[in-house]
Amino acid sequence: MPRFHTVLAYADGAARGNPGRSGCGALLVDPSTGNILASDSRYVDDYATNNVAEYHGLILALELAHRHQVAHVNVYMDSQLVVQQMLGNFKVKSANLRELYQHCIELCKGLRVTMTHVPREENRAADQLANRAIDQHPYY
């Protein structure tokens, strides 16, 4: 029995320099109350593109959904590329994104996932988490 039937997931990635230092963030929100159920952020790499960081944000959101035993997750991202690739509308041409895409497909198993593109303004909380991951990672 799932702990949560349906949650909203907001995911984002950020790269400073593109490619450059990058991080990702994700949060799960209860759709009935608007309360944040879980959030996490992660440093991605010293030299990654924004698209790589965005995929890592989606991975983080899907991992959170599994960890919190969610049945159905509505994912919201401001990356048109990632959303359209996950929906099968855009091909995954880049070799470095193909592996991340496949990982996301695997993580979707056992979940009912919907993907929606949203304007950047509607994804501020996940963006803040992604940028915090970069800020908190030592830079040499």
C-alpha positions in Angstrom: 0.0 0.0 0.0 1.5 3.4 -1.0 2.2 5.9 1.8 1.1 8.7 -0.5 -1.3 8.1 -3.4 -0.5 11.3 -5.5 2.1 13.9 -5.0 3.4 16.9 -7.0 7.2 16.8 -7.7 9.1 19.9 -8.7 12.6 19.3 -10.1 15.3 21.5 -11.4 19.0 21.6 -12.4 21.4 24.5 -12.6 24.8 24.9 -14.2 26.9 28.0 -13.8 28.8 28.5 -17.0 27.0 25.9 -19.0 29.0 23.8 -18.8 30.2 24.5 -15.4 29.6 23.8 -11.7 26.1 22.2 -11.4 23.5 21.1 -8.9 20.0 19.8 -8.8 17.0 20.0 -6.5 13.7 18.4 -6.0 10.7 18.5 -3.7 7.5 16.6 -3.2 4.3 18.5 -2.4 1.0 17.2 -1.0 -1.5 18.4 -3.6 -4.3 18.7 -1.1 -2.5 20.9 1.5 0.4 22.4 -0.4 2.8 21.2 2.3 6.2 20.1 1.3 6.6 16.4 2.1 10.2 16.0 1.2 13.0 17.9 -0.4 16.6 17.3 -1.4 19.5 18.8 -3.3 22.7 17.4 -4.7 25.9 18.7 -6.3 26.2 17.2 -9.8 29.6 18.0 -11.2 32.3 20.6 -11.6 31.8 20.6 -15.4 28.2 19.7 -16.5 25.6 21.3 -18.8 22.3 22.6 -17.7 20.6 19.6 -19.4 22.7 17.1 -17.5 21.8 19.0 -14.3 18.1 19.0 -15.2 18.1 15.2 -15.7 19.8 14.8 -12.3 17.0 16.9 -10.8 14.4 14.5 -12.3 16.4 11.5 -11.0 16.4 13.1 -7.5 12.6 13.7 -7.7 11.9 10.1 -8.8 14.2 8.8 -6.0 12.3 10.8 -3.5 9.0 9.4 -4.8 10.3 5.9 -4.4 11.7 6.6 -0.9 8.3 8.0 0.2 6.3 5.2 -1.3 4.4 7.3 -3.8 2.0 5.7 -6.2 1.5 8.6 -8.6 3.8 11.5 -9.1 3.0 14.6 -11.2 6.5 16.0 -12.2 6.8 19.7 -13.0 10.0 21.0 -14.6 11.0 24.2 -16.4 13.2 22.2 -18.8 11.3 21.8 -22.1 14.0 19.4 -23.4 13.8 16.9 -20.5 10.0 17.0 -20.3 9.6 16.5 -24.1 12.2 13.7 -24.2 10.6 11.9 -21.3 7.2 12.2 -23.1 8.8 10.7 -26.2 8.2 13.9 -28.3 11.9 14.7 -28.7 14.6 12.2 -29.5 17.5 11.9 -27.1 20.4 12.6 -29.5 23.1 13.5 -27.0 25.1 10.5 -25.8 25.7 12.1 -22.4 21.9 12.5 -21.9 21.0 9.1 -23.2 22.3 7.3 -20.1 20.5 9.7 -17.8 17.3 9.4 -19.8 17.5 5.6 -19.5 18.1 5.9 -15.7 14.9 8.0 -15.5 12.9 5.5 -17.5 14.0 2.8 -15.0 13.1 4.9 -12.0 9.6 5.5 -13.5 8.9 1.7 -13.3 6.6 1.1 -10.4 5.3 4.7 -10.4 2.6 6.4 -12.4 4.4 9.5 -13.7 3.1 12.5 -15.5 5.4 15.2 -16.8 4.5 18.8 -17.3 6.6 21.8 -18.5 6.1 24.9 -16.3 7.5 28.4 -16.6 10.7 29.0 -14.5 8.7 31.2 -12.1 6.6 28.2 -11.1 9.7 26.2 -10.3 11.5 28.6 -7.9 11.7 26.3 -4.9 13.5 23.5 -6.9 15.7 26.1 -8.5 16.7 27.5 -5.1 17.6 23.9 -4.0 19.7 23.4 -7.1 21.6 26.6 -6.6 22.1 25.9 -2.9 23.7 22.6 -3.8 26.2 24.6 -5.9 26.8 27.2 -3.3 27.4 24.7 -0.5 29.9 22.7 -2.5 33.6 23.7 -2.0 35.1 25.4 -5.1 38.9 25.2 -5.6 
